Amino acid sequence: MECCGFCERSAPWCNLPKHCGAWETVAGRFFRWCKNGLWQKILQSFQRLADASG
């Protein structure tokens, strides 16, 4: 997640830290997760937790 967040802040994919792995792989996963709605599901889960805790 850290590596995807790095690029979400408008940094070029090729500037990912080495520990994230190949930027092409990280970018592919990020865009696939966007397309299949994973990020939306994660945000909804966080929102439910926040709502439950008041």
C-alpha positions in Angstrom: 0.0 0.0 0.0 2.8 2.4 0.8 4.1 2.1 -2.8 0.7 2.7 -4.3 0.3 5.7 -2.0 3.6 7.1 -3.2 2.4 7.3 -6.7 -1.1 8.5 -5.8 0.7 11.7 -4.7 1.6 12.4 -8.3 5.1 11.1 -8.2 6.3 9.3 -11.3 6.0 5.5 -11.1 9.6 5.1 -12.1 10.7 7.0 -8.9 9.3 4.3 -6.6 11.7 3.2 -3.8 13.5 0.0 -4.7 11.9 -1.9 -1.9 8.6 -1.6 -3.7 9.7 -3.8 -6.5 9.4 -3.1 -10.3 7.4 0.0 -10.9 5.6 -1.7 -13.8 4.3 -4.3 -11.4 3.2 -1.8 -8.8 1.5 0.4 -11.4 -0.3 -2.6 -13.0 -1.6 -3.7 -9.6 -2.7 -0.1 -8.7 -4.6 0.4 -11.9 -6.2 -3.1 -11.7 -7.3 -2.4 -8.2 -8.8 0.9 -9.3 -10.6 -0.7 -12.1 -12.1 -3.6 -10.1 -13.2 -1.3 -7.2 -10.8 -2.5 -4.5 -9.9 1.0 -3.3 -13.5 1.9 -3.0 -14.2 -1.2 -0.9 -11.2 -0.4 1.3 -12.4 3.2 1.8 -16.0 2.0 2.6 -14.6 -0.4 5.2 -12.6 2.4 6.9 -15.7 4.6 6.8 -17.8 1.8 8.5 -15.2 1.5 11.2 -15.1 5.2 11.7 -18.9 5.4 11.9 -19.1 2.6 14.4 -16.5 4.2 16.7 -18.4 7.5 16.7 
